[in-house]
Amino acid sequence: MKAIIKKLRIKYTITSTLVAGAILLLLFGSFCALLYGAAEMTGSRTLERILLSPEAPQEDDVMGRRCFAFYYQQGDFVYMPAASYGDEMDAYRSNINVIVTKAVQTGEGNFSVDGLYFTVFSRTLDNGFSLYAVLDRTSDRQNFATTAMLVLMVYVVALVIVALMAYLLSARTLAPVEESFKKQRDLIANASHELKTPLTVISTNLSVMKSEPASTIADNEKWIAAIDDQVTRMNGLIVNMLRLSKMENSPPKMSELNFSEITEGACLCFDVVCFEKNLELHTQIDPGITVTGERDSLERLVTCLLDNATKYAGTNGKVGLRLSADGKKAKLVVMNSGEALSPEDAKHVFDRFYRSDGARQNPDNNSFGLGLAIAQATVFAHGGTIRCHGIKDKGTVFVVTLPLARGTAKKLRTAPSAVKPAPTVGASTDATDSATSLPSLPSAAENVDNTDSEKD
């Protein structure tokens, strides 16, 4: 996996550098083109002014380039400087004849003489003479070459910086990809490990049955029952994996749902469970709390949290559930007595196939550590958050927040303020006594930090 991520980082760096290089090339190229165009435009304007007023001295006011004008008689190579330009032409000394000759031969455009670069414009006069205006562009070439060299250096340095930054940022950019690879690898490894035991049991039982070909179904009843249990176990694993994959990759079909009714229904299903385990179940569900979501997914969410709480509530323990509205959020708090979740377990509790040691190890060995991973994926798919926190010598509390459906917060604010808690169910029906022995749900919810939830 490291080799794949490294290749992806290199590809990301190369791609980012090429894209940035193309953009910078376009910007720097446009800058150089603008400089060159500005020099051409100012030079053309100066030459045009000279042709219009050859006797009046003209200067290149913008860039200070030397310019001059002369008259040339057609037929005979005779020329004379225009007024006020004699000194400008004398500055070229012996080269002036060659410059004038090249200017006449060129007529319109650019030419060079001994490393000097010029632009010439001309027009024919009525008296048989031609007027030539010449602009020395040598400084333009030198300045442009210097500018181009600086731009090239800046371009190269910028590309190196972009490449380094792209490579450094690629680690952060590809972190989700690396995490996805890691999850996929862990999923395959953990699923293989979970499937290995039931397959071994099935294979062993089948070997025993094959070793006694004359035996009847009644004789092999316990082997068949063991095989059936393992098939059920494997089926549960596959169903949970498919459910987790669906929640993480396919958005649920949303509709407005009465979350209060869904939560009450889930609590009723756990009446018998708590009674059989000699647990106290205390609930407080505010009515009329509506969210947007998928009914089956939200039912499984509440069921998962209650199932996790009842498993680890301890002997003669207590389980509490409270559903209320908090601003524009629906807040579901589920807590249980028993051993508190440790900070270390809280860091990994949503990891797939994670199961803590000690008292929180699944007592029935019938869970795969996917329950709370599915719960987290469900909450995220509904745009909510899920957190948990262990309270020393008290227990563990889970807090789920989900966005309220549109208009629900306003309805709840205008509804009657008196809300009666749902009846307390379980071995004891004294809610007051329970409240004194269990940590307060509101305060427990407020103390929950951003750590993840407990894993079943």
Secondary structure, DSSP 8 states (H G I E B T S, - for coil): -HHHHHHHHHHHHHHHHHHHHHHHHHHHHHHHHHHHHHHHHHHHHHHHHHHH-TTS----TTT---EEEEEEETTTTEEEE-TT-HHHHHTTGGGHHHHHHHHHHH-SEEEEETTEEEEEEEEE-TTSEEEEEEEE-HHHHHHHHHHHHHHHHHHHHHHHHHHHHHHHHHHHHTHHHHHHHHHHHHHHHHHHHHHHHHHHHHHHHHHHHHH-TT--TTTTHHHHHHHHHHHHHHHHHHHHHHHHHHHHHS----EEEEHHHHHHHHHHHTHHHHHHTT-EEEEEE-TT-EEEE-HHHHHHHHHHHHHHHHHTS-TT-EEEEEEEEETTEEEEEEEE-SS---HHHHHHTTSTT---SGGGS-TTS---S-HHHHHHHHHHHTT-EEEEEEETTTEEEEEEEEEB-TTHHHHHHHS-S-------EES---HHHHHHHS--HHHHHHT--S------
